[in-house]
Amino acid sequence: MEHLKIVASARQIPSRQVTNDELSTMMDTNDEWIHSRTGIHQRNVVVTENTSDLATKVAEKLLEQTGTTAESIDFIIVSTMSPDALSPSTAAIVQGAIGAKRAFAFDLSAACSGLVYGLSVATSLLTRYRRGIVIGAEVLSKLVDWHDRTTAVLFGDGAAGVMIERTSDAIGLAGEELRTFGDKGENLVAGQFGNSNPFSGEISSLDPYFHQNGREVYNFATREVPEALESALKKAKVAADDVDFYLLHQANARIVSSIAKRFGQPIEKFPMNMGTNGNTSAASIGILLDELREAGIIHPGQTIAFVGFGGGLTVGAQIWKI
């Protein structure tokens, strides 16, 4: 086991709510149709903020909660598929905004598995460094075609993250399984760039918006996520019954329910919040974690599973003793 401690969590949700009823004025849909298929009633979208604004608020809250100075942070990782720009990285913007002058910072792109992948990288870094911040932050509203009901009803904006440190206590990451299926990547794409250079011959123009094969992504998640989770549990030498809560990426209530059934675990161990937040990609697990910690439902001494899955296609499962 890596002796690591999640010392704090925080989230930042935009204040503008968009309900299913509001979407029904923009496209041919309604609350019953959306909720019955996804579990989503509403999502939050930015009005003036960008991804770095949400991530910076999360970092500031983490520092405030812990009484930690920005100068004591060794690294900042921001997992995102919707950065402000390709350069500078969103993490670099956050580093500058909070004054973490000693920290190195970089973005990580693993879509909805982003926070899990980011935590995996952080655990490796903490063999050499003492303290870091890992944030999942998304402004997916800028990648959505707001007239396409197959995607616009799914996604929301938000950010959440954790401060993580080395510790001498027997807690931390007990086991993980990360998998990528690049040959299936065409089933969920967004943000494609066209080539407009004067030497390329025929100029290609690609669609920047979300496109997904919903059936294939659903089948992928319900098949591959349980296998990855079983592998992580085996590596951690933890039985499924001994996990207090399974925090899954909040993509679809049907997927979460299917995985709970596959494991023979009570659905109460699989908390869900996509009803109010929608699918926030790399931010979703962190938002759920922070809500549950704030409510006192998740607390030290428990065993928690983090499970991400989505674009890439990717899966990431981790077992943490907190």
C-alpha positions as CSV (number, residue, x, y, z in Angstrom):
1,M,0.0,0.0,0.0
2,E,1.1,3.5,-0.8
3,H,0.9,5.5,2.5
4,L,-1.0,8.5,1.3
5,K,-3.7,10.7,2.8
6,I,-6.5,12.7,1.2
7,V,-6.4,15.5,3.6
8,A,-9.2,17.7,2.1
9,S,-11.7,17.8,-0.8
10,A,-13.5,20.7,-2.4
11,R,-15.9,21.4,-5.2
12,Q,-17.0,24.4,-7.3
13,I,-20.4,24.3,-9.1
14,P,-21.6,27.1,-11.4
15,S,-24.7,28.8,-10.1
16,R,-26.7,28.7,-13.4
17,Q,-29.0,25.7,-13.4
18,V,-30.5,24.3,-16.6
19,T,-33.4,22.0,-16.0
20,N,-34.8,19.3,-18.4
21,D,-37.9,21.5,-18.8
22,E,-35.7,24.4,-20.0
23,L,-34.0,22.1,-22.5
24,S,-37.5,21.1,-23.8
25,T,-37.9,24.6,-25.0
26,M,-34.8,24.2,-27.2
27,M,-35.2,20.7,-28.6
28,D,-37.6,17.9,-28.9
29,T,-37.3,16.3,-25.4
30,N,-38.9,16.4,-21.9
31,D,-38.0,15.7,-18.3
32,E,-39.5,12.2,-18.3
33,W,-37.6,11.1,-21.5
34,I,-34.3,12.4,-20.1
35,H,-34.6,11.2,-16.5
36,S,-35.9,7.7,-17.4
37,R,-32.8,7.1,-19.6
38,T,-30.1,8.9,-17.6
39,G,-31.3,9.8,-14.1
40,I,-30.6,13.4,-14.8
41,H,-33.1,16.2,-13.9
42,Q,-30.8,19.2,-14.3
43,R,-27.2,20.3,-14.8
44,N,-25.1,23.5,-14.0
45,V,-23.4,25.6,-16.7
46,V,-21.0,28.5,-16.6
47,V,-22.1,32.0,-17.5
48,T,-18.8,33.9,-17.4
49,E,-16.3,31.3,-16.0
50,N,-13.9,29.1,-17.8
51,T,-12.3,25.8,-16.7
52,S,-9.4,27.4,-14.9
53,D,-11.8,29.7,-12.9
54,L,-13.6,26.7,-11.5
55,A,-10.3,24.8,-10.8
56,T,-8.8,27.8,-9.1
57,K,-11.7,28.1,-6.7
58,V,-11.3,24.4,-5.8
59,A,-7.6,25.0,-5.1
60,E,-8.3,28.0,-3.0
61,K,-10.8,26.1,-1.0
62,L,-8.4,23.3,-0.4
63,L,-5.7,25.7,0.9
64,E,-8.3,27.5,3.1
65,Q,-9.6,24.2,4.6
66,T,-6.2,22.9,5.5
67,G,-4.5,26.2,6.5
68,T,-1.8,25.3,3.9
69,T,0.2,27.9,2.2
70,A,0.4,27.9,-1.6
71,E,4.2,27.8,-1.4
72,S,4.1,24.4,0.3
73,I,2.4,22.7,-2.7
74,D,4.8,20.6,-4.7
75,F,2.6,19.9,-7.8
76,I,-0.8,20.6,-9.3
77,I,-2.5,18.2,-11.7
78,V,-5.7,19.2,-13.5
79,S,-7.6,16.5,-15.3
80,T,-9.7,17.9,-18.0
81,M,-11.0,17.4,-21.5
82,S,-12.2,21.0,-21.8
83,P,-9.2,23.2,-21.0
84,D,-9.0,26.9,-21.4
85,A,-6.4,26.4,-24.1
86,L,-3.8,24.0,-25.2
87,S,-1.2,26.3,-23.8
88,P,-0.9,27.5,-21.1
89,S,-2.3,24.4,-19.4
90,T,-5.2,24.9,-17.1
91,A,-3.0,23.6,-14.2
92,A,-0.4,26.3,-15.0
93,I,-3.1,29.0,-14.8
94,V,-4.2,27.7,-11.5
95,Q,-0.7,27.6,-10.2
96,G,-0.2,31.2,-11.1
97,A,-3.6,32.3,-9.8
98,I,-3.0,30.9,-6.3
99,G,0.7,31.8,-6.1
100,A,2.0,28.3,-5.8
101,K,5.5,29.4,-6.9
102,R,7.3,26.1,-6.0
103,A,4.7,23.8,-7.6
104,F,5.1,22.3,-11.1
105,A,1.8,22.0,-12.9
106,F,0.4,20.1,-15.8
107,D,-2.9,18.9,-17.4
108,L,-3.9,15.3,-17.8
109,S,-6.4,14.2,-20.5
110,A,-8.3,11.0,-19.7
111,A,-11.9,12.3,-20.0
112,C,-14.3,10.8,-17.5
113,S,-11.5,8.6,-15.9
114,G,-9.4,11.8,-15.4
115,L,-9.5,12.1,-11.7
116,V,-8.6,8.4,-11.1
117,Y,-5.7,8.7,-13.6
118,G,-4.6,11.9,-12.0
119,L,-4.6,10.3,-8.5
120,S,-2.6,7.4,-9.9
121,V,0.1,9.9,-11.3
122,A,0.0,11.8,-8.0
123,T,0.7,8.6,-5.9
124,S,3.8,8.0,-8.0
125,L,5.0,11.6,-7.6
126,L,4.5,11.4,-3.8
127,T,7.3,8.9,-3.6
128,R,9.6,12.0,-4.2
129,Y,7.4,14.9,-3.2
130,R,5.3,15.7,-0.1
131,R,2.1,17.4,-1.1
132,G,0.0,17.9,-4.2
133,I,-3.4,18.9,-5.5
134,V,-5.4,16.9,-8.0
135,I,-8.4,18.5,-9.6
136,G,-10.9,17.3,-12.1
137,A,-12.4,20.4,-13.9
138,E,-14.7,20.7,-16.9
139,V,-16.6,23.3,-18.8
140,L,-18.3,20.8,-21.1
141,S,-20.9,23.3,-22.2
142,K,-18.5,24.7,-24.7
143,L,-18.2,21.3,-26.4
144,V,-22.0,20.6,-26.6
145,D,-24.2,21.2,-29.6
146,W,-27.2,22.6,-27.7
147,H,-29.6,21.4,-30.3
148,D,-28.5,17.8,-30.2
149,R,-30.7,16.0,-27.7
150,T,-28.5,12.9,-27.7
151,T,-25.6,14.8,-26.0
152,A,-26.9,18.2,-24.8
153,V,-29.1,16.5,-22.1
154,L,-26.2,14.7,-20.6
155,F,-23.4,17.1,-19.7
156,G,-22.8,19.7,-17.1
157,D,-20.0,22.0,-15.8
158,G,-18.1,21.8,-12.5
159,A,-14.8,21.1,-10.7
160,A,-13.7,19.2,-7.7
161,G,-10.4,18.0,-6.3
162,V,-8.3,16.8,-3.4
163,M,-5.2,17.7,-1.5
164,I,-3.0,14.6,-1.1
165,E,0.0,14.1,1.1
166,R,2.5,11.4,2.2
167,T,1.8,10.0,5.6
168,S,3.2,7.4,8.0
169,D,-0.3,6.0,8.7
170,A,-1.4,2.7,7.2
171,I,-3.9,4.3,4.8
172,G,-3.9,5.3,1.1
173,L,-4.2,3.6,-2.2
174,A,-4.4,-0.1,-1.7
175,G,-4.9,-1.2,-5.3
176,E,-5.8,0.0,-8.8
177,E,-6.5,-1.1,-12.4
178,L,-6.1,1.3,-15.3
179,R,-7.1,0.3,-18.8
180,T,-7.3,2.1,-22.2
181,F,-9.2,0.8,-25.3
182,G,-7.9,3.1,-28.0
183,D,-9.4,1.0,-30.8
184,K,-12.8,1.9,-29.5
185,G,-12.1,5.7,-29.1
186,E,-14.4,6.7,-32.0
187,N,-17.4,5.9,-29.9
188,L,-17.0,9.1,-27.9
189,V,-15.3,12.1,-29.4
190,A,-15.2,15.8,-28.8
191,G,-13.0,18.8,-29.7
192,Q,-11.6,17.6,-33.0
193,F,-9.3,20.0,-34.8
194,G,-9.3,20.6,-38.5
195,N,-6.1,21.2,-40.5
196,S,-6.0,24.7,-42.2
197,N,-2.3,24.9,-43.0
198,P,-1.5,26.1,-46.6
199,F,0.6,22.9,-47.4
200,S,-1.9,20.2,-46.6
201,G,-3.7,20.1,-49.9
202,E,-7.4,19.4,-49.2
203,I,-8.2,21.2,-46.0
204,S,-10.1,19.1,-43.5
205,S,-12.7,20.5,-41.2
206,L,-13.7,18.4,-38.2
207,D,-16.7,18.9,-35.8
208,P,-15.7,20.3,-32.4
209,Y,-18.9,19.1,-30.6
210,F,-19.6,15.9,-28.6
211,H,-20.5,12.8,-30.5
212,Q,-21.0,9.4,-29.0
213,N,-22.4,6.0,-29.8
214,G,-24.6,5.8,-26.7
215,R,-25.3,2.1,-27.0
216,E,-21.6,1.1,-27.5
217,V,-20.5,3.3,-24.5
218,Y,-23.2,1.8,-22.3
219,N,-22.2,-1.8,-23.3
220,F,-18.5,-0.9,-22.8
221,A,-19.1,0.5,-19.3
222,T,-21.3,-2.3,-18.1
223,R,-18.8,-4.9,-19.4
224,E,-15.3,-3.4,-18.7
225,V,-15.9,-1.5,-15.4
226,P,-16.8,-4.6,-13.4
227,E,-13.8,-6.4,-14.7
228,A,-11.4,-3.5,-13.8
229,L,-13.0,-3.1,-10.4
230,E,-12.7,-6.8,-9.7
231,S,-9.0,-6.6,-10.6
232,A,-8.4,-3.6,-8.3
233,L,-10.1,-5.3,-5.4
234,K,-8.0,-8.4,-5.9
235,K,-4.8,-6.3,-6.0
236,A,-5.9,-4.5,-2.8
237,K,-6.8,-7.8,-1.2
238,V,-10.2,-6.4,-0.3
239,A,-13.5,-8.2,-0.7
240,A,-16.4,-6.4,-2.4
241,D,-18.4,-6.6,0.8
242,D,-15.7,-4.7,2.7
243,V,-15.9,-1.6,0.5
244,D,-18.1,1.0,2.3
245,F,-18.9,3.0,-0.8
246,Y,-18.3,2.8,-4.6
247,L,-18.0,6.2,-6.1
248,L,-18.5,5.7,-9.8
249,H,-18.3,8.3,-12.6
250,Q,-21.7,9.9,-12.7
251,A,-22.6,9.3,-16.3
252,N,-25.9,7.3,-16.2
253,A,-28.0,5.9,-13.4
254,R,-28.7,2.7,-15.4
255,I,-24.9,2.0,-15.7
256,V,-24.4,2.5,-11.9
257,S,-27.3,0.3,-11.1
258,S,-26.2,-2.4,-13.5
259,I,-22.7,-2.5,-11.9
260,A,-24.1,-2.7,-8.4
261,K,-26.2,-5.6,-9.5
262,R,-23.2,-7.3,-11.1
263,F,-21.3,-7.1,-7.8
264,G,-24.2,-8.2,-5.7
265,Q,-23.9,-5.1,-3.6
266,P,-26.7,-3.0,-2.3
267,I,-27.4,0.1,-4.4
268,E,-27.0,2.2,-1.2
269,K,-23.3,1.6,-1.6
270,F,-23.4,3.3,-5.0
271,P,-24.4,6.9,-4.2
272,M,-25.5,9.0,-7.2
273,N,-25.8,12.8,-7.8
274,M,-26.1,13.0,-11.6
275,G,-29.8,14.0,-11.0
276,T,-28.6,17.5,-10.0
277,N,-25.2,17.8,-11.7
278,G,-25.4,15.8,-14.9
279,N,-22.3,14.2,-16.3
280,T,-19.3,16.4,-15.4
281,S,-16.7,14.0,-16.8
282,A,-13.4,14.3,-14.9
283,A,-15.1,16.3,-12.1
284,S,-17.9,13.9,-11.3
285,I,-16.2,11.6,-8.8
286,G,-14.6,14.5,-6.9
287,I,-17.9,16.4,-6.7
288,L,-19.6,13.3,-5.3
289,L,-16.8,12.6,-2.8
290,D,-16.9,16.2,-1.5
291,E,-20.7,16.1,-1.1
292,L,-20.5,12.9,0.9
293,R,-17.6,14.1,3.0
294,E,-19.4,17.3,3.7
295,A,-22.5,15.4,4.8
296,G,-20.4,13.2,7.1
297,I,-21.3,10.0,5.1
298,I,-17.7,9.4,4.1
299,H,-15.2,9.7,6.9
300,P,-11.8,8.4,8.0
301,G,-11.6,4.6,8.6
302,Q,-13.6,3.6,5.6
303,T,-12.7,1.8,2.4
304,I,-13.8,3.6,-0.7
305,A,-13.6,2.6,-4.4
306,F,-13.2,5.3,-7.1
307,V,-14.2,4.2,-10.6
308,G,-14.0,6.3,-13.8
309,F,-14.9,5.3,-17.3
310,G,-15.4,7.1,-20.6
311,G,-13.6,8.7,-23.5
312,G,-10.5,7.1,-24.8
313,L,-12.1,4.7,-24.2
314,T,-10.7,4.4,-20.6
315,V,-11.5,2.7,-17.3
316,G,-9.8,3.4,-14.0
317,A,-10.6,1.7,-10.7
318,Q,-8.9,2.4,-7.3
319,I,-9.4,1.1,-3.8
320,W,-8.6,3.6,-1.1
321,K,-8.4,3.2,2.7
322,I,-9.0,6.7,4.0
